[in-house]
Amino acid sequence: MEGESDGRQDAADASRGRPDLREAIMRACLEIGTEAGEDGLTMRAIAARLGVSATGLYQHFDGKPAILRAVRIYGLELLARHLDGAYEAISPVDRLAGESARYISFAVGNPWLYGVLMQGEEIDWSRATEAERTLVAELQARTVGCFIDGIAAGLFHAKTDVRLAPLQLWAANHGLATLIISERISETHPVFPLASRDRFVEQFARVFLRGFSCEPERP
């Protein structure tokens, strides 16, 4: 894959003053990517979907690498919004379990976008804008806050590393999401079918979180 570009388009620059245009372009990209994969996501295909000329599209993005970078940032924004409801729960454990369930449902509901986000080329954060850095920082801060609250409530061990715990939870969520997307885990698996995928995801998250729970130290 070509390296990322920071030419005319840096995810936000194409339409900071025109959010309707950015939304339309990103939605077109998601539709095409879902239908035809990354190979089908061409400037011509995007322009045709929008009903504009490819030349007009180049006024906002200088090529496919810039488009993919913008899709990754847009995908993170969608993920952040999808996770919002999880943090309405009172218990930190419930919030984290809800976060896991929503993360996995986002991945499974948007497999192409999730692949671009978590399995494709990583964003070059050294070129990130302040808004982009804030987006990622806020995503992390919400999970960190849940672990801090859990420690304060005596639900998690005081020695829980709140810097590493979110990464460990993400790794677990990513692994399960990938298995579900690839149908290694499913309700229709020929050998190990699940009675309920949603129930399995909820149990998975809560079992994982028990690893942070307070337990008497062994002598």
C-alpha positions in Angstrom: 0.0 0.0 0.0 1.2 3.5 -0.7 2.3 5.6 2.2 0.0 8.1 3.7 -0.1 11.6 2.2 -0.3 14.9 4.0 -0.7 17.0 0.8 -3.9 19.0 0.3 -5.9 16.6 2.5 -5.0 15.7 6.0 -8.3 14.0 6.9 -9.9 17.2 8.2 -8.6 19.8 5.8 -10.7 18.8 2.8 -13.9 20.1 4.4 -13.4 21.6 7.8 -15.6 24.4 6.7 -17.9 22.0 4.8 -18.8 19.1 7.0 -21.7 18.1 4.6 -19.1 17.5 1.9 -16.8 15.6 4.1 -19.7 13.4 5.3 -20.8 12.7 1.7 -17.3 11.7 0.6 -16.7 9.5 3.6 -20.1 7.8 3.3 -19.4 7.1 -0.4 -16.0 5.6 0.6 -17.6 3.3 3.1 -20.2 2.2 0.6 -17.6 1.5 -2.1 -15.1 -0.1 0.3 -17.8 -2.4 1.7 -19.0 -3.4 -1.8 -15.6 -3.7 -3.6 -12.9 -3.6 -1.0 -9.8 -1.3 -1.0 -9.0 -2.1 -4.6 -12.3 -0.8 -5.7 -11.9 2.4 -3.7 -10.6 4.6 -6.5 -10.9 8.3 -7.1 -13.0 7.6 -10.1 -15.3 5.3 -8.3 -15.8 7.8 -5.4 -16.4 10.7 -7.8 -18.9 8.6 -9.8 -20.8 7.7 -6.6 -21.0 11.4 -5.6 -21.9 12.5 -9.1 -18.9 14.7 -9.5 -15.8 14.7 -11.7 -12.6 13.0 -10.5 -10.9 16.3 -11.1 -13.2 18.0 -8.7 -12.5 15.3 -6.0 -8.7 16.0 -6.5 -9.4 19.5 -5.3 -10.0 18.0 -1.8 -7.8 14.9 -1.7 -4.5 14.5 -3.6 -4.9 10.7 -4.0 -6.0 7.4 -2.6 -3.6 7.4 0.4 -5.1 10.7 1.6 -8.6 9.2 1.1 -7.7 6.2 3.2 -6.2 8.4 5.9 -9.4 10.4 6.1 -11.5 7.1 6.2 -9.4 6.0 9.2 -10.0 9.2 11.1 -13.7 9.2 10.2 -13.9 5.6 11.3 -12.5 6.5 14.7 -15.1 9.2 15.0 -17.9 6.7 14.2 -16.5 4.3 16.7 -16.3 6.9 19.4 -20.0 7.8 18.8 -20.9 4.1 18.8 -19.3 3.6 22.2 -21.1 6.6 23.8 -24.0 4.7 25.3 -21.7 2.3 27.2 -20.7 5.1 29.6 -24.2 5.8 30.8 -24.0 2.8 33.1 -23.3 3.5 36.8 -20.9 0.6 37.6 -17.4 0.8 36.1 -17.6 -2.9 35.3 -20.9 -2.4 33.5 -19.4 0.5 31.5 -16.4 -1.5 30.4 -18.5 -4.6 29.6 -20.8 -2.3 27.6 -17.8 -0.8 25.9 -16.5 -4.2 24.8 -19.9 -5.2 23.5 -20.3 -2.0 21.5 -16.7 -2.2 20.2 -17.3 -5.7 18.9 -20.7 -4.9 17.5 -19.1 -1.9 15.6 -16.4 -4.2 14.2 -18.8 -6.9 13.2 -21.3 -4.4 11.7 -18.5 -2.6 9.7 -16.0 -5.4 8.7 -14.4 -3.5 5.9 -14.0 -0.3 7.8 -12.8 -2.2 10.9 -10.1 -3.9 8.7 -8.9 -0.5 7.4 -8.8 0.8 11.0 -7.2 -2.0 12.8 -5.5 -4.2 10.3 -4.4 -1.9 7.5 -1.7 0.7 7.6 -1.6 2.7 10.8 -2.1 6.4 10.8 1.2 8.4 10.9 0.5 10.1 14.2 3.5 12.3 13.9 1.5 14.2 11.2 -1.8 14.2 13.2 -3.7 17.4 13.8 -4.6 18.6 17.3 -8.2 17.6 16.7 -7.1 14.1 15.7 -4.9 13.6 18.7 -7.7 14.8 20.9 -10.1 12.3 19.4 -7.8 9.4 20.2 -6.9 10.8 23.7 -10.6 11.0 24.6 -11.2 7.5 23.4 -8.4 6.2 25.7 -9.4 8.5 28.6 -12.9 7.1 28.8 -11.6 3.6 29.3 -8.9 4.7 31.7 -11.5 6.6 33.7 -13.6 3.4 34.0 -10.6 1.5 35.4 -9.8 4.4 37.8 -13.4 4.4 39.0 -13.3 0.6 39.4 -10.2 0.8 41.6 -11.7 3.6 43.7 -14.9 1.5 44.2 -12.9 -1.5 45.3 -13.9 -3.5 42.2 -10.5 -3.7 40.7 -7.2 -4.4 42.4 -5.3 -1.3 43.6 -2.2 -2.4 41.7 -4.1 -2.4 38.3 -2.0 -0.5 35.8 -4.5 1.9 34.3 -2.1 2.7 31.5 -1.9 -1.0 30.4 -5.4 -2.2 31.3 -7.1 -0.4 28.4 -4.6 -1.9 25.9 -5.2 -5.4 27.3 -8.9 -5.0 27.1 -8.6 -3.7 23.5 -6.4 -6.7 22.5 -9.1 -9.0 23.9 -11.9 -7.2 22.1 -9.9 -7.1 18.9 -9.2 -10.8 19.0 -12.9 -11.7 19.6 -14.1 -9.3 17.0 -11.7 -10.8 14.4 -12.9 -14.3 15.2 -16.5 -13.3 14.8 -15.9 -11.5 11.5 -14.1 -14.5 10.1 -16.9 -16.7 11.4 -14.6 -18.9 13.5 -17.1 -18.0 16.3 -20.7 -17.9 15.2 -24.2 -19.2 15.9 -24.0 -21.4 12.8 -20.5 -22.9 13.3 -20.7 -26.5 12.2 -18.9 -27.9 15.2 -19.1 -25.3 18.0 -22.3 -23.2 17.4 -23.1 -20.5 19.9 -26.5 -20.4 21.5 -26.3 -16.6 21.4 -23.5 -14.5 20.0 -24.5 -11.4 22.0 -24.6 -13.4 25.2 -21.2 -14.9 24.5 -19.7 -11.4 23.9 -21.2 -10.2 27.2 -19.9 -13.2 29.2 -16.5 -12.9 27.5 -16.1 -9.2 28.6 -17.1 -9.9 32.1 -14.9 -13.0 32.5 -12.0 -10.9 31.1 -12.6 -8.1 33.5 -12.6 -10.5 36.5 -8.9 -10.7 35.9 -8.6 -7.1 37.4 -10.9 -7.8 40.3 -9.8 -7.7 44.0 -8.7 -11.1 45.3 -7.0 -12.0 48.6 -3.2 -12.1 48.0 -1.8 -15.6 48.3 1.0 -16.1 50.9 
